[in-house]
Amino acid sequence: MLLCIDVGNTHTQFGVYEKSKLKHDYRVASELVRTEDEIGIVVLSLLKHHGVKTRLIEGVGISSVVPNLTDILEKMSRKYFDCEPLVVNSDLELGIKIGYGEPKAVGSDRICDAVAGYKKYGGPLIILDFGTATTFDVISAEGVYLGGAIAPGVETGAADLQRRAAKLPRIELRFPQEVIGKTTVASMQSGIMFGAIDAMEGILRRIKSELGTEAKVVATGGYARIMALQTKAIDHIEPTLVLEGVRIIYENNYQKVSKR
């Protein structure tokens, strides 16, 4: 079995794979103050709860956009799983080419999305990841990661609006029944949620125009499902795309990892 870890700015997701099948996945808060022992205890408890024996975990793959947590998870992997983890970066064997201006600047989550998305759907492909940021990643028909766009995520936009406007309340992020809000909460929900949909569709149109061709659109991340219900622009939903990318990259580089 392989333990795959996706560290985001808000949440960290763990996935246990048996060969290519995701058997279990868990989500916890990405807390910077945790030690390798605290995270190790959490992971072991989750595995035990689902009947997964620790000795069956033969490797650990990590995608992380939080450097402090990357180091802690590496230590946790060595201490609790007795293995040298693979940390995703652009220098590994990916199965795609990185055509970005600065390959090392591409976030590991975006690399994993691109690798998993291209392997399953081919290209041209646009991947939307609805997380702390909403990212747009573009892969060509030939398997070249071309780049994309980064925008504030819906939670980030809502939190910033509430913080900067003293009289605006915290709200539940869901789509209201009408665009014309009859209350402050409904008005904020309309502006944030429908605004995010219209911005997404607009950027997708611009990307496709620049590509000069149609492209499949795959959505992942915490808000993928709720967004997909409000637009016809999304073709597929893949909630665990980053984890899948970690698995593929680990397998592509398995011999290198095993020789460490």
PAGU-692072 format. One record per residue (C-alpha): residue in three letters; residue number from 1; x, y, z. Coordinates in Angstrom, 1 decimal. Layout:
! residues N
<"ala"; NUM; <X; Y; Z>>
...
//
This chain:
! residues 260
<"met"; 1; <0.0; 0.0; 0.0>>
<"leu"; 2; <1.0; 3.6; -0.6>>
<"leu"; 3; <0.2; 6.6; 1.6>>
<"cys"; 4; <-0.3; 9.8; -0.5>>
<"ile"; 5; <-0.4; 13.2; 1.1>>
<"asp"; 6; <-1.8; 16.4; -0.4>>
<"val"; 7; <-0.9; 19.4; 1.8>>
<"gly"; 8; <-2.9; 22.6; 1.0>>
<"asn"; 9; <-3.0; 25.9; 2.7>>
<"thr"; 10; <-6.2; 25.1; 4.5>>
<"his"; 11; <-6.5; 21.3; 4.5>>
<"thr"; 12; <-4.3; 18.3; 4.3>>
<"gln"; 13; <-5.7; 15.2; 2.6>>
<"phe"; 14; <-4.3; 11.6; 3.1>>
<"gly"; 15; <-5.1; 8.8; 0.7>>
<"val"; 16; <-4.3; 5.1; 1.1>>
<"tyr"; 17; <-3.8; 3.3; -2.3>>
<"glu"; 18; <-3.7; -0.4; -2.9>>
<"lys"; 19; <-1.9; -0.5; -6.2>>
<"ser"; 20; <-4.0; 2.0; -8.3>>
<"lys"; 21; <-7.1; 1.9; -6.2>>
<"leu"; 22; <-7.9; 4.6; -3.6>>
<"lys"; 23; <-9.1; 2.6; -0.6>>
<"his"; 24; <-9.4; 5.3; 2.0>>
<"asp"; 25; <-9.0; 9.1; 2.2>>
<"tyr"; 26; <-9.0; 11.5; 5.1>>
<"arg"; 27; <-9.0; 15.3; 5.5>>
<"val"; 28; <-7.6; 17.3; 8.4>>
<"ala"; 29; <-6.7; 21.0; 9.0>>
<"ser"; 30; <-3.3; 22.1; 7.8>>
<"glu"; 31; <-2.0; 23.3; 11.2>>
<"leu"; 32; <1.5; 24.7; 11.2>>
<"val"; 33; <2.1; 24.1; 14.9>>
<"arg"; 34; <1.9; 20.4; 14.7>>
<"thr"; 35; <4.9; 18.2; 15.2>>
<"glu"; 36; <5.8; 15.0; 13.4>>
<"asp"; 37; <4.6; 13.0; 16.4>>
<"glu"; 38; <1.2; 14.8; 16.5>>
<"ile"; 39; <0.6; 14.2; 12.8>>
<"gly"; 40; <1.9; 10.6; 13.1>>
<"ile"; 41; <-0.6; 9.9; 15.9>>
<"val"; 42; <-3.5; 11.4; 13.8>>
<"val"; 43; <-2.5; 9.3; 10.7>>
<"leu"; 44; <-2.1; 6.1; 12.7>>
<"ser"; 45; <-5.4; 6.6; 14.4>>
<"leu"; 46; <-7.2; 7.1; 11.1>>
<"leu"; 47; <-5.5; 4.1; 9.6>>
<"lys"; 48; <-6.4; 1.9; 12.6>>
<"his"; 49; <-10.0; 3.2; 12.5>>
<"his"; 50; <-10.4; 1.8; 8.9>>
<"gly"; 51; <-8.5; -1.4; 9.6>>
<"val"; 52; <-5.4; -0.5; 7.7>>
<"lys"; 53; <-2.3; -2.1; 9.2>>
<"thr"; 54; <0.7; 0.3; 9.4>>
<"arg"; 55; <3.1; -2.4; 8.2>>
<"leu"; 56; <1.3; -2.6; 4.9>>
<"ile"; 57; <2.3; 1.0; 4.0>>
<"glu"; 58; <5.4; 0.5; 1.9>>
<"gly"; 59; <5.9; 4.1; 0.7>>
<"val"; 60; <4.8; 7.7; 1.2>>
<"gly"; 61; <4.4; 10.4; -1.5>>
<"ile"; 62; <3.9; 14.0; -0.6>>
<"ser"; 63; <2.6; 17.0; -2.5>>
<"ser"; 64; <2.9; 20.2; -0.4>>
<"val"; 65; <2.5; 23.9; -0.9>>
<"val"; 66; <3.3; 24.6; 2.8>>
<"pro"; 67; <7.1; 24.2; 3.2>>
<"asn"; 68; <7.0; 24.0; 7.0>>
<"leu"; 69; <4.6; 21.1; 6.9>>
<"thr"; 70; <6.6; 19.4; 4.2>>
<"asp"; 71; <9.6; 19.1; 6.5>>
<"ile"; 72; <7.4; 17.8; 9.4>>
<"leu"; 73; <5.7; 15.2; 7.1>>
<"glu"; 74; <9.0; 14.0; 5.8>>
<"lys"; 75; <10.1; 13.4; 9.4>>
<"met"; 76; <6.8; 11.7; 10.2>>
<"ser"; 77; <7.2; 9.3; 7.3>>
<"arg"; 78; <10.7; 8.3; 8.4>>
<"lys"; 79; <9.7; 7.8; 12.0>>
<"tyr"; 80; <6.3; 6.2; 11.7>>
<"phe"; 81; <6.5; 4.4; 8.4>>
<"asp"; 82; <10.2; 3.7; 8.2>>
<"cys"; 83; <10.6; 5.0; 4.6>>
<"glu"; 84; <12.1; 7.8; 2.7>>
<"pro"; 85; <9.2; 9.8; 1.3>>
<"leu"; 86; <9.0; 11.1; -2.3>>
<"val"; 87; <8.3; 14.8; -2.3>>
<"val"; 88; <6.8; 16.0; -5.6>>
<"asn"; 89; <8.7; 18.5; -7.6>>
<"ser"; 90; <9.3; 19.4; -11.3>>
<"asp"; 91; <12.7; 17.5; -11.5>>
<"leu"; 92; <11.0; 14.1; -11.2>>
<"glu"; 93; <9.8; 11.8; -13.9>>
<"leu"; 94; <6.3; 13.1; -14.4>>
<"gly"; 95; <4.9; 11.7; -17.6>>
<"ile"; 96; <4.4; 15.2; -18.9>>
<"lys"; 97; <6.7; 18.1; -19.9>>
<"ile"; 98; <6.8; 21.4; -18.0>>
<"gly"; 99; <6.6; 24.3; -20.4>>
<"tyr"; 100; <6.4; 26.9; -17.7>>
<"gly"; 101; <8.8; 29.8; -17.7>>
<"glu"; 102; <10.2; 28.7; -14.3>>
<"pro"; 103; <9.5; 25.0; -13.9>>
<"lys"; 104; <10.5; 25.0; -10.2>>
<"ala"; 105; <8.0; 27.7; -9.5>>
<"val"; 106; <5.0; 25.4; -10.4>>
<"gly"; 107; <3.2; 24.3; -7.2>>
<"ser"; 108; <3.3; 20.6; -6.6>>
<"asp"; 109; <-0.5; 20.5; -6.4>>
<"arg"; 110; <-0.7; 21.9; -9.9>>
<"ile"; 111; <1.9; 19.4; -11.2>>
<"cys"; 112; <-0.1; 16.5; -9.6>>
<"asp"; 113; <-3.4; 17.8; -11.1>>
<"ala"; 114; <-1.8; 18.0; -14.5>>
<"val"; 115; <-0.2; 14.6; -14.4>>
<"ala"; 116; <-3.3; 12.8; -13.2>>
<"gly"; 117; <-5.6; 14.7; -15.5>>
<"tyr"; 118; <-3.6; 14.2; -18.6>>
<"lys"; 119; <-3.1; 10.5; -17.9>>
<"lys"; 120; <-6.9; 10.0; -17.6>>
<"tyr"; 121; <-8.3; 12.4; -20.1>>
<"gly"; 122; <-5.4; 13.3; -22.5>>
<"gly"; 123; <-5.2; 16.8; -23.9>>
<"pro"; 124; <-5.8; 19.6; -24.6>>
<"leu"; 125; <-7.1; 19.8; -21.0>>
<"ile"; 126; <-7.9; 22.5; -18.5>>
<"ile"; 127; <-8.0; 21.7; -14.8>>
<"leu"; 128; <-9.8; 23.8; -12.3>>
<"asp"; 129; <-8.8; 23.4; -8.7>>
<"phe"; 130; <-11.2; 25.1; -6.3>>
<"gly"; 131; <-9.1; 25.5; -3.1>>
<"thr"; 132; <-7.7; 28.4; -1.1>>
<"ala"; 133; <-7.0; 29.7; -4.6>>
<"thr"; 134; <-8.8; 28.8; -7.7>>
<"thr"; 135; <-6.2; 27.6; -10.2>>
<"phe"; 136; <-6.5; 27.0; -14.0>>
<"asp"; 137; <-3.9; 24.6; -15.4>>
<"val"; 138; <-3.6; 24.0; -19.1>>
<"ile"; 139; <-2.1; 20.9; -20.7>>
<"ser"; 140; <-1.6; 20.6; -24.5>>
<"ala"; 141; <-2.5; 17.7; -26.7>>
<"glu"; 142; <1.2; 16.7; -26.6>>
<"gly"; 143; <1.3; 16.5; -22.8>>
<"val"; 144; <3.0; 19.8; -22.2>>
<"tyr"; 145; <2.0; 21.8; -19.1>>
<"leu"; 146; <1.6; 25.3; -20.6>>
<"gly"; 147; <0.8; 27.3; -17.4>>
<"gly"; 148; <-2.5; 28.8; -16.5>>
<"ala"; 149; <-4.1; 31.3; -14.1>>
<"ile"; 150; <-4.4; 31.8; -10.3>>
<"ala"; 151; <-7.4; 33.6; -8.7>>
<"pro"; 152; <-8.6; 34.0; -5.2>>
<"gly"; 153; <-10.8; 31.0; -4.0>>
<"val"; 154; <-14.3; 31.6; -3.0>>
<"glu"; 155; <-13.5; 31.2; 0.7>>
<"thr"; 156; <-10.5; 33.6; 0.4>>
<"gly"; 157; <-12.6; 36.2; -1.4>>
<"ala"; 158; <-15.4; 36.0; 1.1>>
<"ala"; 159; <-13.1; 36.2; 4.1>>
<"asp"; 160; <-11.3; 39.2; 2.6>>
<"leu"; 161; <-14.6; 41.0; 1.9>>
<"gln"; 162; <-15.8; 40.4; 5.5>>
<"arg"; 163; <-12.5; 41.5; 7.0>>
<"arg"; 164; <-12.3; 44.7; 5.0>>
<"ala"; 165; <-16.0; 45.7; 5.3>>
<"ala"; 166; <-16.9; 46.2; 9.0>>
<"lys"; 167; <-20.6; 45.8; 8.6>>
<"leu"; 168; <-20.6; 42.7; 6.5>>
<"pro"; 169; <-21.2; 39.4; 8.3>>
<"arg"; 170; <-19.6; 35.9; 7.9>>
<"ile"; 171; <-21.8; 33.9; 5.5>>
<"glu"; 172; <-22.4; 30.3; 4.5>>
<"leu"; 173; <-20.9; 29.8; 1.0>>
<"arg"; 174; <-23.8; 28.5; -1.1>>
<"phe"; 175; <-25.7; 29.6; -4.1>>
<"pro"; 176; <-28.9; 31.6; -3.3>>
<"gln"; 177; <-32.1; 31.0; -5.2>>
<"glu"; 178; <-32.0; 34.4; -6.8>>
<"val"; 179; <-29.3; 36.6; -8.1>>
<"ile"; 180; <-31.0; 39.7; -6.7>>
<"gly"; 181; <-30.4; 39.3; -3.0>>
<"lys"; 182; <-33.2; 40.5; -0.7>>
<"thr"; 183; <-30.9; 40.5; 2.4>>
<"thr"; 184; <-27.3; 41.3; 3.0>>
<"val"; 185; <-26.4; 37.6; 3.4>>
<"ala"; 186; <-28.2; 36.7; 0.2>>
<"ser"; 187; <-26.6; 39.6; -1.6>>
<"met"; 188; <-23.1; 38.5; -0.5>>
<"gln"; 189; <-23.8; 34.9; -1.5>>
<"ser"; 190; <-25.0; 36.0; -4.9>>
<"gly"; 191; <-22.0; 38.3; -5.6>>
<"ile"; 192; <-19.4; 35.8; -4.3>>
<"met"; 193; <-20.8; 32.6; -5.7>>
<"phe"; 194; <-22.3; 33.7; -9.0>>
<"gly"; 195; <-19.3; 36.1; -9.4>>
<"ala"; 196; <-17.0; 33.1; -9.1>>
<"ile"; 197; <-18.9; 31.2; -11.7>>
<"asp"; 198; <-18.9; 34.0; -14.2>>
<"ala"; 199; <-15.2; 34.7; -13.6>>
<"met"; 200; <-14.5; 31.0; -14.1>>
<"glu"; 201; <-16.5; 30.8; -17.3>>
<"gly"; 202; <-14.8; 34.0; -18.6>>
<"ile"; 203; <-11.3; 32.8; -18.0>>
<"leu"; 204; <-12.1; 29.4; -19.6>>
<"arg"; 205; <-13.4; 31.2; -22.7>>
<"arg"; 206; <-10.2; 33.3; -22.9>>
<"ile"; 207; <-8.0; 30.2; -22.4>>
<"lys"; 208; <-9.8; 28.2; -25.1>>
<"ser"; 209; <-9.5; 31.3; -27.5>>
<"glu"; 210; <-5.8; 31.5; -26.8>>
<"leu"; 211; <-5.4; 27.7; -27.4>>
<"gly"; 212; <-7.4; 28.0; -30.6>>
<"thr"; 213; <-9.2; 24.8; -29.9>>
<"glu"; 214; <-11.7; 23.2; -27.5>>
<"ala"; 215; <-10.4; 21.5; -24.4>>
<"lys"; 216; <-11.9; 19.2; -21.8>>
<"val"; 217; <-12.4; 20.8; -18.4>>
<"val"; 218; <-11.9; 18.8; -15.2>>
<"ala"; 219; <-12.7; 20.2; -11.8>>
<"thr"; 220; <-11.2; 19.2; -8.4>>
<"gly"; 221; <-11.0; 20.7; -5.0>>
<"gly"; 222; <-13.5; 21.4; -2.2>>
<"tyr"; 223; <-15.9; 23.4; -4.2>>
<"ala"; 224; <-15.8; 21.4; -7.4>>
<"arg"; 225; <-19.2; 19.7; -7.0>>
<"ile"; 226; <-21.2; 22.8; -5.9>>
<"met"; 227; <-19.7; 24.8; -8.8>>
<"ala"; 228; <-20.3; 22.1; -11.4>>
<"leu"; 229; <-24.0; 22.2; -10.5>>
<"gln"; 230; <-24.2; 25.9; -11.7>>
<"thr"; 231; <-22.3; 25.6; -15.0>>
<"lys"; 232; <-22.1; 23.6; -18.2>>
<"ala"; 233; <-18.5; 24.5; -18.6>>
<"ile"; 234; <-17.2; 21.6; -16.4>>
<"asp"; 235; <-17.0; 18.2; -18.1>>
<"his"; 236; <-15.7; 16.0; -15.3>>
<"ile"; 237; <-15.3; 16.1; -11.5>>
<"glu"; 238; <-12.3; 14.4; -9.9>>
<"pro"; 239; <-12.3; 15.1; -6.1>>
<"thr"; 240; <-9.0; 13.4; -5.4>>
<"leu"; 241; <-7.0; 14.4; -8.4>>
<"val"; 242; <-3.9; 15.6; -6.5>>
<"leu"; 243; <-3.7; 12.4; -4.6>>
<"glu"; 244; <-3.9; 10.5; -7.8>>
<"gly"; 245; <-1.1; 12.6; -9.2>>
<"val"; 246; <1.0; 11.8; -6.2>>
<"arg"; 247; <0.4; 8.1; -6.7>>
<"ile"; 248; <1.3; 8.2; -10.4>>
<"ile"; 249; <4.5; 10.3; -9.8>>
<"tyr"; 250; <5.6; 8.0; -7.0>>
<"glu"; 251; <5.2; 5.0; -9.3>>
<"asn"; 252; <7.1; 6.7; -12.1>>
<"asn"; 253; <10.0; 7.3; -9.7>>
<"tyr"; 254; <9.7; 4.2; -7.6>>
<"gln"; 255; <13.1; 2.8; -8.4>>
<"lys"; 256; <14.8; 6.1; -7.5>>
<"val"; 257; <12.9; 6.2; -4.2>>
<"ser"; 258; <13.7; 2.5; -3.3>>
<"lys"; 259; <17.5; 3.1; -3.9>>
<"arg"; 260; <17.7; 6.0; -1.3>>
//
